[in-house]
Amino acid sequence: MNVMYKKMVGEVLDETIEVLRTGKTSKKVKIGLTTWGSEIAPRELVEGARLAMKREPGLQVSIIGPAPECDLPVYQADTEDEVHTMLETLLDGKELDGVVTMHYPFPIGVATIGKVVTPARGKEMYIASTTGTADTDRIQAMIKNAVYGIAAARADGITNPTVGILNVDGARQVERYLNTMQANGYEFSWGESRRADGGHVLRGNDLILGSVDVVVCDTLTGNILMKLFSSFNSGGDYETGGYGYGPGIGDNFNRLISIISRASGTPVIANALTYCASMADGGLNRISRMQIQKAKEAGWQMPAAPKAEAEAKEDIAPPPAKVTGEQIPGIDILELEEAMKSLWKEQVFASTGMGCTGPVILIAEEDKSKAIQILKANRYL
């Protein structure tokens, strides 16, 4: 038996023993960290890399970009274009398992899933999504964000993450569509708001409490949330908390690229690197492909609205006015006027308002039961 063969056998045996002992491979997870474009001193970024490797002995970090006085492996890149070319080459060549970077032009269809620690309970929570664009249609994008958020949480070790939708424009439409997907076989678990009226639509209190594992929202709101969670204790110009803006996930997107901010400080850099390593170790690409396929089978692509429905803007006159002492919540703000007119069309007087939990239809007490039936028939509830 030659020396090379003995070495190979020894490595295989060592790897097998490690997997049996810990359930994990002893193979190093190789993550790159770009330093170009940061508003934080490069030495602080490098310190974040050292801190991450100290926490995770199975992690090896390499620097891409400027790295003065650095004892880590360095791939020199002096411009944004050079950084992008270098990180893509290293990922595609399997020299790195993932990269944490401040800038990357994700294609349309890819969005990132951030991870924060909630202040009230110290609970980890995923924000879906924080950068990128899952779809050019707002509602469709949020549906896909939910799928991507579930994939990231599963890759990070949460077997059955709970899902809630932030109370933003379109939330009720997203809720209805996800319920339809769930009925069609896409398996996931709803979480509940901690507010007295419960439900799947979350308020600001739920973000502070961490009421669910995955918070679904539009990307711009998610980006703001990440900045608030990560830097509200530091004055806003230095991010100290959380795990960064997370990995980009999308259909047929296979590069593990996680995003941080130009203001991400040493603690966030360290967390972002361990989060990226967890995605690599947990098989994010495999899990996201599975989740997207299951979502597709359940009909995740919203059908185009019929032309007549899309173009018809009927000028419907309201029936005689009544005293509207009752409220019907649960209507999406984007559909509120249409929902009211659907009642007018059936000669049920209604008006619109904004309650403490969101938009409402105002209705007479004697018409409430009929109104709810009409709204459900027209898929506004």
N, C-alpha and C positions, 0 to 999 in steps of 0.2 A: 504494500500500500504506500504510494508516494506521499510526500509531505503535503502537496496541494490538496489531494483527496482527503487526507486526515483532517486538514483544516476545515474543509467544506463540511465533512461529517460532524466535526466538533461544533461548528456554528449552527447546524441544523438541530443537533441535540440540545444545545444551550437554548435555542429559540423555543423548542418544544417544552422544555422544562419550565421556562419562564411563562409560557401561555398556560400550562397546567397549574402553575403556582398562583398566578395573579389574574388569569383570564385575559391578559393583555400581552401583546408582542413586545419584545425588548428592542425592536428596531427603532432607531431614531426617527422622529417626525421632523422633517426639514422644512422650515418656514422662512421665507424671505421678508425683510422689512425695508421699505424704501424710506430714504431720508430727504429726498429732494422736495423742496416746496414747503417744508414745515415752518411754522412761525415759532417753533420751540427749538432751542439749541440742539444740534446733532448729538452732543454728548448725553443729553437727557433721553433722547430716543434710544441710544445705545445702552444706557443704564436700564431702560425699560426692557430691552432684550435680555440683559444679564439677569434681571429680576425674574423674568418669565422662565428662563432656563434653571434658575435656582429653585423655583417652585416645581418645575416639571423636569426631572432629570432625563426624561426621554425626548426632550425637545432640543433641537439644534437650530439656532437662528443665524442667518446670514444677512449681511447688509447690502442693499443695492442703492448706490448713490454716494454722496459725500459722507465720509466717516473718519474724521480726524482722530488720531490717537485711539484707534479701535483695535482690540485684540481678537475680534470675531472675523470670520471669513467675509471678504468684501468683494463685490462685483461693481466696478467703477462705472458710473453713469452720471453725466453732468448736465443733461437737459431732460425735460419731461418726455420728449420723444425717445431718447435713449433709455430712460427708465422703463417706458412701456415695452419697447422692443426687448430689453434685457429680461424683464419679468416674464413676458410671454415665451421667450426662448427657453428660459429655465423651467417653466411649468410644462411646456409642451415636450421638452426633452427629459422630463421626469427627474431633473436634478433637484427640484423643489416640489414639495407636496402642496404648498399653498403660499400665498403672499399677502402681507398686510401693507396697504398703501394709502396715500392721501388722495390720489387722483387716478381715475380710470374711466374711460368712456364706454360704459356698458351699452350694448345694443338695446333697442326698444324690445321689451319683453323680459328684461332682467331687472330685478329689484333686490335690495339688500335687507337683511333681517338683523336689526340691532338687538342688543341685550343690555339691560340696565338692572340696577339693584334698587328696589323701591324703598323710600325713606321710612315709611311707617312700620314695615315688618322686616326689612332687610331681605326681601324675597327677590329672586332673580325672575325677570320677566322679559319676554321677547316682543319687540316692536316691529310690526309687519305692515309697511316697510319704511325705510329711512332714507335711501337714495335710490337712483335708478327709476325706471318706469315699467311696471309689469304690463301695462296696456295703455293705449291712447284714450280709451273710454274709462271714465272715472269708476263706474260701478264694476265693470269687468276687471279693472286693475285691482280693486279691493278684494274681489272674489279670488283672484290669483294670489294676492298677498296672503290670504288666509291659508292657501295650500302651501305656499313657500314657508310661511311661519311655522306650520305644523312640521314640515320637513326639517327645518333647522332645529327645532326643539327635539325631535326624535333623534337626529344625528348627535345631539348633545346629551343624549341619555335619558330623555323623558319619554317613557313608553307611550303614554296616553295623555298628551298635553291638552289642557282645557282652553277653549277659545271664546273670546268676547269681541265685540265690535265697538269701537269708540263712537260716541254720539256726535258724529259729523254728518254733513250732507251726504245722503245716499245710504246711510247705515241701515235703514229699514229695508231698502231694496236688496242690499247685500244679505241681510238676515233671511229674507224670504227665499232668495236664490240658494243660499247654503243649505237651508232646510230642504229644498227640493233635491239638491245633490245628495244630501244625507239619506233621503227617502229612496233615491236611486242607487244606493249602495256605497257612497263615499263615506267611510267610517271616520268619525271624529267625535269628540265630546265637547258639548257646550259648557262653558262656565256660567257663573251667575253674578250679577251686580250685587254688591253688599248693601245697596240702598234698600229701603223697606219694600219697594215695589218690585225688586229683583229684575229678572229678565236678562237677555243676552247683550243688550246695548248698555255700554258702560259710561259712567260719568267720571268727572275729574277725580272724585274721591277714590274710585276704583283703581286709578293709576297709582295713587299714593299708597294704597293698601296692597296692591298686587293681587287683585281679586281673581285674575286668571293667569294662565301661563303665557298665552299668545294674545296680544292686543292687535286687532286688525284696524287699519286706518289708511287714509291716503298718504302718499309719500311726503308731500310738503309738511303735513301735520306731524308725521312721524319724525321728520328731520328736526323740526322745532322741539319735539319732545325729547329727542336724544340730547340736544344742546342744553335744555333745561335740567334734565336729570344729571348730566355729566358735569355741569359747571355752575350750578346755582349756589354752591358754597364758596366759590372762588372768584366771584366777580365777573365771570363770563369770558375771560380771555385765556383761561387755562383749564382744560378739562381734567378733573381729578377722579371721577367715578364712572363705573360702568365698563362695558367691554367693547365699545366702539360701535360703528354703524353696521358691522357684520358682513357676512359673505353674500356675494351676488348669486342669486338663484333664478333660473329660467329654463324654459323648454329648449333642449339641445345646447345648453351652455354648460361646459364641463371644466372650466378653469376655476380653481378655488382662489378667489380674490376677495379679500376682506378690506373694508374701508374704515379709515380713521379720519379725524379732522386735522386741519393744519394747527388747531389749538389743543390737540390731544397731548396731555402731559405724560410723564413717566408712569404713573399708576395705570392709566388707560392703555398705554402702549403695551405694558406687561399683560394686562387682561385681554387685550385684543389678540395678542400672539397666542395665548393659551386657548382662547375661543376658536381661533383659526385652526390650531393644532387639534382641538377636540372635533372640529368638523372633518378634518382629514382622517383622524383616527376612527371616527364614528361612521365614515362612509357617506358623507353628504351627497356626493354625486349619485351614488346608487340609490339612496333613500329618496332624493328629490325626483329622480326618474320614475321610481315606483309611485310616489304620491301624485305626480303629474299625470301618469298613465291612468291611475285609478280615478282621478278627478275628471279626466277626459271621458272615461267610460260612463261617468255619472252625469255628463253633460255640462262641463264647466264653461263652455263657450256659450254666451247668451245669444239666442236667436235674434236676428235683425227684426226690428219692429215692422209690422205690415205697413206698406206705403200709405194706405188710407189712414191708419192710426197715427203714423208719423206726421202726415201732412194736415190732418184734420184739426183745425183750431176753431171749433164751433163756438159761435157767439150765442151762448145759452142764457136766456133771461131767468133770473131767480123767481121762484114762486112767492106768494105773499109771505111777508116777514112774520116771524114768531119770536117769542121770548126763548132764547137759547140758554137754558140753565144747566145743560149737561155737556160733558166733554167726551170725545173719543180720541184717545192718544194712539200712538203707534204708526202714524202716517209719516212717510218720509217728506222732509221739507221740499225736496225737488218735485214732489207729486201732489203737494197740498192743494193747490188751486184746481188741478185736474180732478182730484178726489171730490172736492166740494161741488164742482160742476156735474160730476156723475150723479150726485144726489139731486141737484136741481133738475136734471133731466128726468128724474123719476118723481118730480113734483114734491120733493122733500126739501124744505128750507134748511140751509146750513150756512155758517160763516166760519172763518178761520181765526185762529189765535195761537199764541205761544204760551204754553204752560211751563211750570218749573222743570219738567222733564223733557221738554221739546214741543214741537208743533202739535196742535190739536184741532179737531173739527168741533165746532160748537153747534149743538143740536137741541131741539126741544125734547123734553123728557118723554113725551108720548111717541116721538119718532125715532128714539135711539135704537131700539131693537131692529126696526126695519132698515135704518141707516147702516148698521153694522153688517147686515146681510148683503146690502147693495155694495158696500165697500169691499167685502170679501169676494163677492161674485166678480168684481172688477179688479181684483188682486191688488188693492191698495192696503189691505190688512192681511 
